[in-house]
Amino acid sequence: MAEENFLSDEFVRQLTAAGEVDILVGIPTLNNCGTIEQVVNAVQVGLVKYFPRERTALINPDGGSSDGTPEIVKNASIRDFRSLLSTTPLRTTHRITASYRPNNGMGGALRIILAAADLLRAKACAIVSPDLESITPEWIEGLVRPIYKEKFDLVTPIYHRHKFDGLLIKNIIAPMIRALYGVRIREPVGGEFALSGRLACHYLEQDVWREEVAHSGTEIWMTTSAVVDGFKVCQSFLGPKSHAPKSSAQNIVGTIQRVVGALFRCMEIQESYWLSRTETQPVPVFGFEYSSGLEPRRLNRKKMFLMFQNGVDQLAHLLESILSPETLKDIQAISQSDERTFHFPEELWVKTIYEFAASYHHTVINRDHLLQALTPLYRGKICSVLLEEQRADAEQIEKKLEDLCQQYEKLKPRLTERWTEKA
């Protein structure tokens, strides 16, 4: 393992005391006292129920919680497993604590978990979010079994989402990764995933840990890196996903800077791979997909449309540097539409994203400013989605998503041409 000096002596001591394990579960935390006990207990039951004979460990990298989260992790326990499983644990799950600097982003916590998986020689390692309200013990089986039993290297999640949830992933991240990297992964940045011990070791050996993408965009880099380096990737259906209320309201500007910026940076790092890809392949799926009632997301369409119009108008000078004259002209034209009949065409949307990616690559303006300029256009696209899919059923929405993915694939040569041209 490269560069072990980021591990504390106390952390290494805990790993040595635990010895080797078969399965490791990592739960990075930062002030999650309201949900962490439920998450830890679901993990414990999942390990005992589905992997009763395996040696297991739970690792909790904490970013400096001030609400007692680490203490809850240490003390959380199931008093009577028989009441839940008609059995008692055959082995004790080791609990390992560590600390990471939150200003290093989630990448700091994930790197510690990967190091633990490597040093404990874990065959499978799962990572779950600390603020989940919908986690069940079955999530642990869904994440771990494809690694431990079926010999896959990376498991990405599939969630049952409300049709207006995960819109950034549906409209930019997933279709773009499909078109560029040739893999049809539905949740390439899911907060829950699992990996093999050999993939954990591979990640640790990469030089990317000093880069921003390893701190704020770790999940996208992990997914694309596994594909590029030839590891076996699959997906597992986990069911509905819901977080504690405080984590549901995110700053969309910051999210776009972090997530889309990470994707664009991965494109630079891995361009020799995706520039030559011409076909897409399905990715195996484990688990039984089902639908259930979900609370709808409440989005203010009128406000979103107004912010789109104002952004196109006020950022015209920046957009001129980023977009082709034709694309900018078309965006300015639709920004004058009536909000009740507004439509952001899929072809125009894909051209917009591809031109932003190429302009990011060529650094036509400051990259943070470029990603900020994408935000009002994204709001326009989402406003269009809300209007058009208001009464659409699941089958109709799937068809629209497939049409969008095919537009990304169809227009990839346009991206390649702009990407490779001299600045």
C-alpha positions as a Markdown table, in Angstrom:
| # | Residue | x | y | z |
|---|---|---|---|---|
| 1 | Met | 0.0 | 0.0 | 0.0 |
| 2 | Ala | 1.4 | 3.4 | -1.0 |
| 3 | Glu | 2.0 | 6.2 | 1.5 |
| 4 | Glu | 0.9 | 4.8 | 4.8 |
| 5 | Asn | 1.8 | 7.8 | 6.9 |
| 6 | Phe | -1.8 | 9.1 | 6.8 |
| 7 | Leu | -2.7 | 6.4 | 9.2 |
| 8 | Ser | -2.3 | 7.1 | 13.0 |
| 9 | Asp | -0.5 | 4.8 | 15.3 |
| 10 | Glu | -3.7 | 4.2 | 17.3 |
| 11 | Phe | -5.5 | 3.2 | 14.1 |
| 12 | Val | -2.8 | 0.7 | 13.1 |
| 13 | Arg | -2.9 | -0.7 | 16.7 |
| 14 | Gln | -6.7 | -1.3 | 16.4 |
| 15 | Leu | -6.2 | -3.0 | 13.0 |
| 16 | Thr | -3.5 | -5.3 | 14.4 |
| 17 | Ala | -5.7 | -6.3 | 17.3 |
| 18 | Ala | -8.5 | -7.2 | 14.9 |
| 19 | Gly | -6.3 | -9.4 | 12.8 |
| 20 | Glu | -7.7 | -10.5 | 9.4 |
| 21 | Val | -11.3 | -10.3 | 8.4 |
| 22 | Asp | -13.5 | -11.5 | 5.6 |
| 23 | Ile | -15.9 | -8.6 | 5.4 |
| 24 | Leu | -15.4 | -4.9 | 6.4 |
| 25 | Val | -18.2 | -2.3 | 6.6 |
| 26 | Gly | -17.2 | 1.4 | 6.6 |
| 27 | Ile | -19.5 | 4.1 | 7.9 |
| 28 | Pro | -17.9 | 7.6 | 7.7 |
| 29 | Thr | -19.6 | 10.1 | 10.0 |
| 30 | Leu | -19.8 | 13.8 | 10.9 |
| 31 | Asn | -22.5 | 14.8 | 13.4 |
| 32 | Asn | -25.1 | 12.1 | 12.6 |
| 33 | Cys | -26.3 | 11.3 | 16.1 |
| 34 | Gly | -30.0 | 11.2 | 15.0 |
| 35 | Thr | -29.6 | 8.3 | 12.6 |
| 36 | Ile | -26.3 | 6.5 | 13.2 |
| 37 | Glu | -27.6 | 4.0 | 15.8 |
| 38 | Gln | -30.2 | 2.8 | 13.3 |
| 39 | Val | -27.6 | 2.4 | 10.6 |
| 40 | Val | -25.1 | 0.6 | 12.8 |
| 41 | Asn | -27.8 | -1.8 | 14.1 |
| 42 | Ala | -28.9 | -2.6 | 10.5 |
| 43 | Val | -25.3 | -3.3 | 9.6 |
| 44 | Gln | -24.9 | -5.6 | 12.6 |
| 45 | Val | -28.1 | -7.6 | 11.9 |
| 46 | Gly | -27.2 | -7.8 | 8.2 |
| 47 | Leu | -23.8 | -9.3 | 9.0 |
| 48 | Val | -25.1 | -11.8 | 11.5 |
| 49 | Lys | -28.1 | -12.8 | 9.3 |
| 50 | Tyr | -26.4 | -13.2 | 6.0 |
| 51 | Phe | -22.7 | -13.8 | 6.9 |
| 52 | Pro | -22.9 | -15.6 | 10.3 |
| 53 | Arg | -19.6 | -17.6 | 9.9 |
| 54 | Glu | -17.5 | -14.8 | 8.4 |
| 55 | Arg | -15.0 | -12.7 | 10.3 |
| 56 | Thr | -16.3 | -9.1 | 10.2 |
| 57 | Ala | -15.3 | -5.6 | 11.2 |
| 58 | Leu | -17.0 | -2.2 | 11.3 |
| 59 | Ile | -14.9 | 0.9 | 10.8 |
| 60 | Asn | -16.0 | 4.4 | 11.7 |
| 61 | Pro | -13.9 | 7.3 | 10.4 |
| 62 | Asp | -15.3 | 10.4 | 12.0 |
| 63 | Gly | -14.7 | 14.0 | 10.8 |
| 64 | Gly | -14.7 | 15.5 | 14.3 |
| 65 | Ser | -18.4 | 15.2 | 15.4 |
| 66 | Ser | -19.4 | 17.4 | 18.3 |
| 67 | Asp | -22.8 | 15.6 | 18.9 |
| 68 | Gly | -21.5 | 12.3 | 20.3 |
| 69 | Thr | -21.8 | 10.3 | 17.1 |
| 70 | Pro | -18.6 | 8.3 | 17.7 |
| 71 | Glu | -19.8 | 7.2 | 21.1 |
| 72 | Ile | -23.1 | 6.1 | 19.7 |
| 73 | Val | -21.2 | 4.0 | 17.2 |
| 74 | Lys | -19.1 | 2.4 | 19.9 |
| 75 | Asn | -22.1 | 1.6 | 22.1 |
| 76 | Ala | -24.8 | 0.7 | 19.6 |
| 77 | Ser | -25.8 | -2.9 | 20.2 |
| 78 | Ile | -28.5 | -5.5 | 19.5 |
| 79 | Arg | -29.5 | -6.8 | 22.9 |
| 80 | Asp | -31.4 | -9.9 | 21.7 |
| 81 | Phe | -30.5 | -11.2 | 18.3 |
| 82 | Arg | -32.8 | -14.2 | 18.8 |
| 83 | Ser | -35.9 | -11.9 | 18.8 |
| 84 | Leu | -34.8 | -10.8 | 15.3 |
| 85 | Leu | -33.1 | -13.8 | 13.7 |
| 86 | Ser | -33.9 | -16.8 | 15.9 |
| 87 | Thr | -30.1 | -17.1 | 16.3 |
| 88 | Thr | -27.2 | -15.5 | 18.1 |
| 89 | Pro | -23.9 | -14.3 | 16.5 |
| 90 | Leu | -21.2 | -16.9 | 16.0 |
| 91 | Arg | -18.5 | -14.3 | 15.9 |
| 92 | Thr | -17.9 | -10.8 | 17.3 |
| 93 | Thr | -17.8 | -7.8 | 14.9 |
| 94 | His | -14.7 | -5.8 | 15.6 |
| 95 | Arg | -15.3 | -2.0 | 15.8 |
| 96 | Ile | -12.5 | 0.3 | 14.7 |
| 97 | Thr | -12.5 | 4.0 | 15.0 |
| 98 | Ala | -10.4 | 6.6 | 13.2 |
| 99 | Ser | -10.5 | 10.3 | 12.4 |
| 100 | Tyr | -10.3 | 12.3 | 9.2 |
| 101 | Arg | -10.1 | 15.9 | 8.3 |
| 102 | Pro | -13.5 | 17.1 | 6.9 |
| 103 | Asn | -11.8 | 19.7 | 4.9 |
| 104 | Asn | -10.3 | 16.9 | 2.8 |
| 105 | Gly | -13.8 | 15.9 | 1.8 |
| 106 | Met | -15.3 | 12.4 | 1.9 |
| 107 | Gly | -12.1 | 11.1 | 0.1 |
| 108 | Gly | -10.2 | 11.3 | 3.4 |
| 109 | Ala | -12.7 | 9.0 | 5.1 |
| 110 | Leu | -12.9 | 6.6 | 2.1 |
| 111 | Arg | -9.1 | 6.4 | 1.9 |
| 112 | Ile | -8.9 | 5.3 | 5.6 |
| 113 | Ile | -11.6 | 2.6 | 4.9 |
| 114 | Leu | -9.6 | 1.4 | 1.9 |
| 115 | Ala | -6.5 | 1.2 | 3.9 |
| 116 | Ala | -8.3 | -0.8 | 6.6 |
| 117 | Ala | -9.6 | -3.2 | 4.0 |
| 118 | Asp | -6.1 | -3.7 | 2.6 |
| 119 | Leu | -4.4 | -4.2 | 6.0 |
| 120 | Leu | -7.1 | -6.5 | 7.3 |
| 121 | Arg | -7.0 | -8.4 | 4.0 |
| 122 | Ala | -10.8 | -8.1 | 3.7 |
| 123 | Lys | -12.3 | -10.0 | 0.8 |
| 124 | Ala | -15.2 | -7.6 | 0.6 |
| 125 | Cys | -15.7 | -4.0 | 1.8 |
| 126 | Ala | -19.0 | -2.1 | 1.9 |
| 127 | Ile | -19.5 | 1.6 | 2.5 |
| 128 | Val | -22.9 | 3.0 | 3.7 |
| 129 | Ser | -24.0 | 6.5 | 4.5 |
| 130 | Pro | -24.5 | 7.5 | 8.2 |
| 131 | Asp | -27.7 | 9.4 | 7.7 |
| 132 | Leu | -29.9 | 6.8 | 6.1 |
| 133 | Glu | -33.4 | 6.4 | 7.3 |
| 134 | Ser | -34.3 | 3.6 | 4.9 |
| 135 | Ile | -31.4 | 1.2 | 5.4 |
| 136 | Thr | -32.3 | -2.4 | 6.2 |
| 137 | Pro | -30.1 | -5.5 | 6.9 |
| 138 | Glu | -30.8 | -6.6 | 3.4 |
| 139 | Trp | -28.7 | -3.7 | 2.1 |
| 140 | Ile | -25.7 | -5.4 | 3.5 |
| 141 | Glu | -26.4 | -8.7 | 1.7 |
| 142 | Gly | -27.1 | -6.8 | -1.5 |
| 143 | Leu | -23.8 | -4.9 | -1.4 |
| 144 | Val | -21.5 | -7.7 | -0.1 |
| 145 | Arg | -22.8 | -10.9 | -1.7 |
| 146 | Pro | -21.8 | -10.0 | -5.3 |
| 147 | Ile | -18.3 | -9.4 | -4.1 |
| 148 | Tyr | -17.9 | -12.2 | -1.6 |
| 149 | Lys | -19.8 | -14.9 | -3.4 |
| 150 | Glu | -19.9 | -13.9 | -7.1 |
| 151 | Lys | -16.4 | -12.5 | -7.3 |
| 152 | Phe | -17.3 | -9.0 | -8.7 |
| 153 | Asp | -15.0 | -6.2 | -7.8 |
| 154 | Leu | -17.3 | -3.2 | -7.6 |
| 155 | Val | -21.0 | -3.1 | -6.7 |
| 156 | Thr | -22.9 | 0.2 | -7.4 |
| 157 | Pro | -26.4 | 0.6 | -6.0 |
| 158 | Ile | -29.8 | 0.9 | -7.7 |
| 159 | Tyr | -32.4 | 2.7 | -5.6 |
| 160 | His | -36.1 | 3.0 | -6.0 |
| 161 | Arg | -36.5 | 6.8 | -6.4 |
| 162 | His | -39.3 | 9.2 | -6.9 |
| 163 | Lys | -39.4 | 10.3 | -10.5 |
| 164 | Phe | -38.1 | 13.8 | -9.5 |
| 165 | Asp | -35.3 | 12.5 | -7.3 |
| 166 | Gly | -31.7 | 12.1 | -8.4 |
| 167 | Leu | -32.2 | 14.5 | -11.4 |
| 168 | Leu | -28.5 | 15.5 | -11.6 |
| 169 | Ile | -27.5 | 11.8 | -12.0 |
| 170 | Lys | -30.3 | 11.1 | -14.5 |
| 171 | Asn | -29.7 | 14.1 | -16.7 |
| 172 | Ile | -25.9 | 14.4 | -16.7 |
| 173 | Ile | -23.8 | 11.9 | -14.8 |
| 174 | Ala | -25.3 | 8.5 | -15.6 |
| 175 | Pro | -26.0 | 9.1 | -19.4 |
| 176 | Met | -22.6 | 10.8 | -19.8 |
| 177 | Ile | -20.7 | 7.9 | -18.2 |
| 178 | Arg | -22.7 | 5.5 | -20.3 |
| 179 | Ala | -21.8 | 7.3 | -23.5 |
| 180 | Leu | -18.2 | 7.9 | -22.7 |
| 181 | Tyr | -17.1 | 4.8 | -20.8 |
| 182 | Gly | -19.5 | 2.3 | -22.4 |
| 183 | Val | -21.2 | 1.0 | -19.3 |
| 184 | Arg | -24.8 | 1.4 | -18.3 |
| 185 | Ile | -24.5 | 2.2 | -14.6 |
| 186 | Arg | -27.6 | 3.8 | -13.2 |
| 187 | Glu | -26.1 | 5.2 | -9.9 |
| 188 | Pro | -22.4 | 5.9 | -10.5 |
| 189 | Val | -22.3 | 8.2 | -7.4 |
| 190 | Gly | -24.4 | 6.3 | -5.0 |
| 191 | Gly | -23.5 | 6.8 | -1.3 |
| 192 | Glu | -23.6 | 3.0 | -0.8 |
| 193 | Phe | -21.3 | 0.7 | -2.7 |
| 194 | Ala | -19.0 | -2.3 | -2.1 |
| 195 | Leu | -15.6 | -3.4 | -3.5 |
| 196 | Ser | -13.2 | -6.3 | -3.4 |
| 197 | Gly | -10.0 | -6.4 | -1.5 |
| 198 | Arg | -8.0 | -6.3 | -4.6 |
| 199 | Leu | -9.8 | -3.2 | -5.9 |
| 200 | Ala | -9.2 | -1.5 | -2.6 |
| 201 | Cys | -5.5 | -2.2 | -2.9 |
| 202 | His | -5.6 | -0.9 | -6.5 |
| 203 | Tyr | -7.2 | 2.4 | -5.5 |
| 204 | Leu | -4.6 | 3.0 | -2.8 |
| 205 | Glu | -1.8 | 2.6 | -5.3 |
| 206 | Gln | -3.0 | 5.4 | -7.5 |
| 207 | Asp | -1.4 | 8.8 | -7.6 |
| 208 | Val | -4.7 | 10.7 | -7.6 |
| 209 | Trp | -5.0 | 11.1 | -3.8 |
| 210 | Arg | -3.3 | 14.4 | -3.9 |
| 211 | Glu | -5.8 | 15.8 | -6.4 |
| 212 | Glu | -9.1 | 17.5 | -5.6 |
| 213 | Val | -11.1 | 14.8 | -7.4 |
| 214 | Ala | -10.0 | 12.3 | -4.8 |
| 215 | His | -11.4 | 14.5 | -2.0 |
| 216 | Ser | -14.7 | 15.8 | -3.3 |
| 217 | Gly | -15.4 | 13.5 | -6.2 |
| 218 | Thr | -14.1 | 10.2 | -4.9 |
| 219 | Glu | -17.2 | 8.1 | -5.9 |
| 220 | Ile | -17.1 | 9.1 | -9.5 |
| 221 | Trp | -13.4 | 8.5 | -9.7 |
| 222 | Met | -13.8 | 5.1 | -8.1 |
| 223 | Thr | -16.5 | 4.0 | -10.5 |
| 224 | Thr | -14.8 | 5.2 | -13.7 |
| 225 | Ser | -11.4 | 4.0 | -12.6 |
| 226 | Ala | -12.8 | 0.4 | -12.0 |
| 227 | Val | -14.2 | 0.4 | -15.5 |
| 228 | Val | -11.1 | 1.8 | -17.1 |
| 229 | Asp | -8.8 | -0.6 | -15.3 |
| 230 | Gly | -10.8 | -3.7 | -16.3 |
| 231 | Phe | -12.4 | -4.7 | -12.9 |
| 232 | Lys | -15.7 | -6.6 | -12.8 |
| 233 | Val | -18.6 | -4.2 | -12.1 |
| 234 | Cys | -22.2 | -5.0 | -11.2 |
| 235 | Gln | -25.2 | -3.3 | -9.7 |
| 236 | Ser | -27.5 | -4.3 | -6.8 |
| 237 | Phe | -31.0 | -3.1 | -6.1 |
| 238 | Leu | -31.3 | -1.9 | -2.6 |
| 239 | Gly | -34.8 | -0.4 | -2.5 |
| 240 | Pro | -36.1 | 3.1 | -1.6 |
| 241 | Lys | -33.5 | 5.5 | -0.3 |
| 242 | Ser | -34.3 | 8.3 | 2.1 |
| 243 | His | -31.9 | 10.5 | 4.2 |
| 244 | Ala | -32.4 | 12.4 | 7.4 |
| 245 | Pro | -34.2 | 15.8 | 6.5 |
| 246 | Lys | -31.1 | 17.9 | 7.1 |
| 247 | Ser | -29.2 | 16.3 | 4.3 |
| 248 | Ser | -32.0 | 16.5 | 1.7 |
| 249 | Ala | -31.7 | 20.3 | 1.0 |
| 250 | Gln | -28.4 | 20.7 | -0.8 |
| 251 | Asn | -26.8 | 23.7 | -2.4 |
| 252 | Ile | -27.2 | 22.9 | -6.1 |
| 253 | Val | -24.3 | 25.3 | -7.1 |
| 254 | Gly | -21.9 | 23.4 | -4.8 |
| 255 | Thr | -23.2 | 20.0 | -5.8 |
| 256 | Ile | -22.7 | 20.8 | -9.5 |
| 257 | Gln | -19.2 | 22.1 | -8.8 |
| 258 | Arg | -18.3 | 19.0 | -6.9 |
| 259 | Val | -20.0 | 16.2 | -8.9 |
| 260 | Val | -19.9 | 17.6 | -12.4 |
| 261 | Gly | -16.4 | 19.0 | -11.8 |
| 262 | Ala | -15.3 | 15.6 | -10.7 |
| 263 | Leu | -16.7 | 13.9 | -13.8 |
| 264 | Phe | -15.0 | 16.5 | -16.1 |
| 265 | Arg | -11.7 | 16.0 | -14.3 |
| 266 | Cys | -12.0 | 12.2 | -14.6 |
| 267 | Met | -12.5 | 12.6 | -18.3 |
| 268 | Glu | -9.1 | 14.4 | -18.4 |
| 269 | Ile | -7.4 | 11.7 | -16.4 |
| 270 | Gln | -8.9 | 8.9 | -18.4 |
| 271 | Glu | -9.2 | 10.4 | -21.9 |
| 272 | Ser | -7.1 | 7.7 | -23.6 |
| 273 | Tyr | -9.8 | 5.2 | -22.6 |
| 274 | Trp | -13.1 | 7.0 | -23.3 |
| 275 | Leu | -12.0 | 8.7 | -26.5 |
| 276 | Ser | -11.7 | 5.3 | -28.2 |
| 277 | Arg | -14.9 | 3.7 | -26.9 |
| 278 | Thr | -17.6 | 3.2 | -29.5 |
| 279 | Glu | -20.2 | 0.8 | -27.9 |
| 280 | Thr | -22.1 | 0.6 | -24.6 |
| 281 | Gln | -22.6 | -2.6 | -22.6 |
| 282 | Pro | -25.3 | -3.5 | -19.9 |
| 283 | Val | -24.0 | -4.1 | -16.4 |
| 284 | Pro | -25.3 | -7.1 | -14.4 |
| 285 | Val | -28.0 | -6.4 | -11.8 |
| 286 | Phe | -28.5 | -8.4 | -8.6 |
| 287 | Gly | -31.7 | -8.2 | -6.5 |
| 288 | Phe | -35.4 | -8.0 | -7.2 |
| 289 | Glu | -36.5 | -4.5 | -8.3 |
| 290 | Tyr | -39.9 | -3.3 | -7.0 |
| 291 | Ser | -41.8 | -0.1 | -6.7 |
| 292 | Ser | -43.2 | 1.4 | -3.5 |
| 293 | Gly | -44.9 | 4.6 | -2.5 |
| 294 | Leu | -42.5 | 7.5 | -2.0 |
| 295 | Glu | -42.9 | 11.0 | -0.8 |
| 296 | Pro | -42.8 | 13.4 | -3.8 |
| 297 | Arg | -40.1 | 16.0 | -4.0 |
| 298 | Arg | -41.4 | 19.5 | -3.9 |
| 299 | Leu | -39.7 | 21.7 | -6.4 |
| 300 | Asn | -40.7 | 25.3 | -7.3 |
| 301 | Arg | -40.9 | 25.2 | -11.1 |
| 302 | Lys | -41.8 | 28.8 | -11.6 |
| 303 | Lys | -38.8 | 30.0 | -9.4 |
| 304 | Met | -36.5 | 27.6 | -11.3 |
| 305 | Phe | -37.6 | 28.9 | -14.7 |
| 306 | Leu | -37.1 | 32.5 | -13.5 |
| 307 | Met | -33.6 | 31.7 | -12.3 |
| 308 | Phe | -32.9 | 30.1 | -15.7 |
| 309 | Gln | -34.0 | 33.2 | -17.5 |
| 310 | Asn | -32.0 | 35.5 | -15.3 |
| 311 | Gly | -28.9 | 33.3 | -15.5 |
| 312 | Val | -29.0 | 33.2 | -19.3 |
| 313 | Asp | -29.3 | 37.0 | -19.4 |
| 314 | Gln | -26.8 | 37.9 | -16.7 |
| 315 | Leu | -24.2 | 35.4 | -17.6 |
| 316 | Ala | -24.2 | 36.0 | -21.3 |
| 317 | His | -20.6 | 37.2 | -21.4 |
| 318 | Leu | -19.4 | 34.0 | -19.7 |
| 319 | Leu | -21.6 | 31.7 | -21.8 |
| 320 | Glu | -20.1 | 33.3 | -24.9 |
| 321 | Ser | -16.7 | 31.9 | -23.8 |
| 322 | Ile | -18.1 | 28.4 | -23.1 |
| 323 | Leu | -20.7 | 27.7 | -25.7 |
| 324 | Ser | -20.7 | 27.7 | -29.5 |
| 325 | Pro | -22.6 | 30.7 | -31.0 |
| 326 | Glu | -25.2 | 28.3 | -32.3 |
| 327 | Thr | -25.9 | 26.6 | -29.0 |
| 328 | Leu | -25.9 | 29.9 | -27.0 |
| 329 | Lys | -28.4 | 31.4 | -29.6 |
| 330 | Asp | -30.7 | 28.4 | -29.2 |
| 331 | Ile | -30.6 | 28.6 | -25.3 |
| 332 | Gln | -31.3 | 32.3 | -25.4 |
| 333 | Ala | -34.3 | 31.6 | -27.7 |
| 334 | Ile | -35.9 | 29.1 | -25.4 |
| 335 | Ser | -35.3 | 31.3 | -22.4 |
| 336 | Gln | -37.8 | 33.7 | -23.9 |
| 337 | Ser | -40.5 | 31.0 | -23.9 |
| 338 | Asp | -43.7 | 31.0 | -21.8 |
| 339 | Glu | -43.0 | 29.0 | -18.6 |
| 340 | Arg | -46.2 | 27.0 | -19.0 |
| 341 | Thr | -45.0 | 25.6 | -22.4 |
| 342 | Phe | -41.3 | 25.7 | -21.9 |
| 343 | His | -39.2 | 22.9 | -23.4 |
| 344 | Phe | -35.5 | 22.3 | -23.3 |
| 345 | Pro | -34.8 | 19.9 | -26.2 |
| 346 | Glu | -32.7 | 16.9 | -25.4 |
| 347 | Glu | -30.3 | 17.4 | -28.3 |
| 348 | Leu | -29.7 | 21.0 | -27.2 |
| 349 | Trp | -29.1 | 19.9 | -23.6 |
| 350 | Val | -26.5 | 17.3 | -24.6 |
| 351 | Lys | -24.7 | 19.8 | -26.8 |
| 352 | Thr | -24.7 | 22.2 | -23.9 |
| 353 | Ile | -23.1 | 19.6 | -21.5 |
| 354 | Tyr | -20.6 | 18.5 | -24.0 |
| 355 | Glu | -19.5 | 22.0 | -24.8 |
| 356 | Phe | -19.2 | 22.8 | -21.1 |
| 357 | Ala | -17.0 | 19.6 | -20.7 |
| 358 | Ala | -14.7 | 20.7 | -23.6 |
| 359 | Ser | -14.4 | 24.2 | -22.4 |
| 360 | Tyr | -13.6 | 22.9 | -18.9 |
| 361 | His | -10.8 | 20.8 | -20.5 |
| 362 | His | -9.4 | 23.8 | -22.4 |
| 363 | Thr | -9.8 | 26.1 | -19.3 |
| 364 | Val | -11.4 | 28.8 | -21.3 |
| 365 | Ile | -12.3 | 30.5 | -18.0 |
| 366 | Asn | -11.8 | 29.8 | -14.4 |
| 367 | Arg | -13.2 | 26.3 | -13.8 |
| 368 | Asp | -15.2 | 27.1 | -10.7 |
| 369 | His | -16.8 | 30.0 | -12.6 |
| 370 | Leu | -17.5 | 27.7 | -15.6 |
| 371 | Leu | -19.3 | 25.2 | -13.4 |
| 372 | Gln | -21.3 | 28.0 | -11.7 |
| 373 | Ala | -22.4 | 29.2 | -15.1 |
| 374 | Leu | -23.8 | 25.7 | -15.7 |
| 375 | Thr | -26.2 | 25.9 | -12.7 |
| 376 | Pro | -28.9 | 28.2 | -14.3 |
| 377 | Leu | -28.9 | 26.1 | -17.4 |
| 378 | Tyr | -29.4 | 22.9 | -15.3 |
| 379 | Arg | -32.3 | 24.6 | -13.6 |
| 380 | Gly | -33.8 | 25.3 | -17.0 |
| 381 | Lys | -33.4 | 21.6 | -18.0 |
| 382 | Ile | -35.0 | 20.4 | -14.7 |
| 383 | Cys | -37.9 | 22.9 | -15.1 |
| 384 | Ser | -38.5 | 21.3 | -18.5 |
| 385 | Val | -38.4 | 17.8 | -17.0 |
| 386 | Leu | -40.9 | 18.7 | -14.3 |
| 387 | Leu | -43.3 | 20.2 | -16.8 |
| 388 | Glu | -43.1 | 17.3 | -19.3 |
| 389 | Glu | -43.1 | 14.4 | -16.8 |
| 390 | Gln | -45.7 | 15.7 | -14.3 |
| 391 | Arg | -48.2 | 13.0 | -15.3 |
| 392 | Ala | -45.8 | 10.4 | -16.8 |
| 393 | Asp | -45.8 | 6.9 | -15.4 |
| 394 | Ala | -42.6 | 4.8 | -14.7 |
| 395 | Glu | -42.6 | 3.2 | -18.1 |
| 396 | Gln | -42.8 | 6.6 | -19.9 |
| 397 | Ile | -40.1 | 8.1 | -17.7 |
| 398 | Glu | -37.8 | 5.1 | -18.5 |
| 399 | Lys | -38.3 | 5.6 | -22.2 |
| 400 | Lys | -37.5 | 9.3 | -21.9 |
| 401 | Leu | -34.3 | 8.5 | -20.0 |
| 402 | Glu | -33.3 | 6.0 | -22.6 |
| 403 | Asp | -33.9 | 8.6 | -25.4 |
| 404 | Leu | -31.7 | 11.0 | -23.5 |
| 405 | Cys | -28.9 | 8.4 | -23.1 |
| 406 | Gln | -29.1 | 7.7 | -26.8 |
| 407 | Gln | -28.7 | 11.4 | -27.5 |
| 408 | Tyr | -25.5 | 11.4 | -25.4 |
| 409 | Glu | -24.2 | 8.5 | -27.4 |
| 410 | Lys | -25.2 | 10.0 | -30.8 |
| 411 | Leu | -23.5 | 13.3 | -30.1 |
| 412 | Lys | -20.3 | 11.8 | -28.6 |
| 413 | Pro | -18.3 | 12.5 | -31.8 |
| 414 | Arg | -19.2 | 16.2 | -31.4 |
| 415 | Leu | -17.6 | 16.1 | -27.9 |
| 416 | Thr | -14.6 | 14.2 | -29.1 |
| 417 | Glu | -14.0 | 16.8 | -31.9 |
| 418 | Arg | -14.2 | 19.8 | -29.5 |
| 419 | Trp | -12.2 | 18.0 | -26.8 |
| 420 | Thr | -9.3 | 17.2 | -29.0 |
| 421 | Glu | -9.1 | 20.4 | -30.9 |
| 422 | Lys | -6.3 | 22.8 | -30.0 |
| 423 | Ala | -7.4 | 25.5 | -27.6 |
